[in-house]
């Protein structure tokens, strides 16, 4: 499908909750992180970039391991707690390797 439609990037591969976020990479080789989905690429796609879905999380708050912010179980937290969670999660990217957030 990538070659047929001329795709140059994909953003469908999730990355587990890791201390350091995963930077985008090409699919010239096998993906660098563990993938538990049946939709993960099983062959190389030279020249196609993968922008991984890094899991959002903060160690001290439960329910925050999610690749999409609307999938996290954050409904039982106060708005101030959510703000702090988002800030800490953003700073995890910004203060380490500045992978796309």
URGI-V509192 format. One record per residue. N is the residue number from 0. RES is the residue in three letters. D_CENTER is the distance of its C-alpha to the mean C-alpha in Angstrom with 2 decimals. Layout:
n->N res->RES d_center->D_CENTER
n->N res->RES d_center->D_CENTER
This chain:
n->0 res->UNK d_center->22.29
n->1 res->UNK d_center->20.45
n->2 res->UNK d_center->23.82
n->3 res->UNK d_center->25.84
n->4 res->UNK d_center->24.12
n->5 res->UNK d_center->23.31
n->6 res->UNK d_center->19.52
n->7 res->UNK d_center->18.19
n->8 res->UNK d_center->14.41
n->9 res->UNK d_center->12.06
n->10 res->UNK d_center->8.70
n->11 res->UNK d_center->9.02
n->12 res->UNK d_center->7.65
n->13 res->UNK d_center->5.32
n->14 res->UNK d_center->4.91
n->15 res->UNK d_center->7.34
n->16 res->UNK d_center->8.14
n->17 res->UNK d_center->9.44
n->18 res->UNK d_center->11.89
n->19 res->UNK d_center->10.71
n->20 res->UNK d_center->7.25
n->21 res->UNK d_center->7.06
n->22 res->UNK d_center->8.89
n->23 res->UNK d_center->9.48
n->24 res->UNK d_center->12.23
n->25 res->UNK d_center->15.00
n->26 res->UNK d_center->15.69
n->27 res->UNK d_center->19.09
n->28 res->UNK d_center->18.55
n->29 res->UNK d_center->16.79
n->30 res->UNK d_center->13.02
n->31 res->UNK d_center->12.70
n->32 res->UNK d_center->10.57
n->33 res->UNK d_center->11.98
n->34 res->UNK d_center->11.48
n->35 res->UNK d_center->13.50
n->36 res->UNK d_center->13.54
n->37 res->UNK d_center->16.68
n->38 res->UNK d_center->15.08
n->39 res->UNK d_center->13.48
n->40 res->UNK d_center->15.65
n->41 res->UNK d_center->18.71
n->42 res->UNK d_center->20.35
n->43 res->UNK d_center->19.83
n->44 res->UNK d_center->19.62
n->45 res->UNK d_center->21.08
n->46 res->UNK d_center->20.10
n->47 res->UNK d_center->17.11
n->48 res->UNK d_center->13.89
n->49 res->UNK d_center->10.41
n->50 res->UNK d_center->7.72
n->51 res->UNK d_center->4.64
n->52 res->UNK d_center->2.32
n->53 res->UNK d_center->1.49
n->54 res->UNK d_center->4.70
n->55 res->UNK d_center->7.25
n->56 res->UNK d_center->10.47
n->57 res->UNK d_center->13.83
n->58 res->UNK d_center->16.19
n->59 res->UNK d_center->19.28
n->60 res->UNK d_center->18.22
n->61 res->UNK d_center->17.99
n->62 res->UNK d_center->16.02
n->63 res->UNK d_center->12.88
n->64 res->UNK d_center->10.33
n->65 res->UNK d_center->8.48
n->66 res->UNK d_center->5.43
n->67 res->UNK d_center->8.27
n->68 res->UNK d_center->10.68
n->69 res->UNK d_center->13.57
n->70 res->UNK d_center->12.73
n->71 res->UNK d_center->13.07
n->72 res->UNK d_center->16.63
n->73 res->UNK d_center->17.73
n->74 res->UNK d_center->21.03
n->75 res->UNK d_center->23.20
n->76 res->UNK d_center->22.48
n->77 res->UNK d_center->24.58
n->78 res->UNK d_center->23.41
n->79 res->UNK d_center->23.95
n->80 res->UNK d_center->21.74
n->81 res->UNK d_center->18.88
n->82 res->UNK d_center->19.49
n->83 res->UNK d_center->19.51
n->84 res->UNK d_center->16.28
n->85 res->UNK d_center->14.53
n->86 res->UNK d_center->16.49
n->87 res->UNK d_center->15.73
n->88 res->UNK d_center->11.94
n->89 res->UNK d_center->12.38
n->90 res->UNK d_center->14.88
n->91 res->UNK d_center->12.72
n->92 res->UNK d_center->11.00
n->93 res->UNK d_center->14.37
n->94 res->UNK d_center->16.60
n->95 res->UNK d_center->14.95
n->96 res->UNK d_center->13.61
n->97 res->UNK d_center->12.78
n->98 res->UNK d_center->9.56
n->99 res->UNK d_center->8.98
n->100 res->UNK d_center->8.25
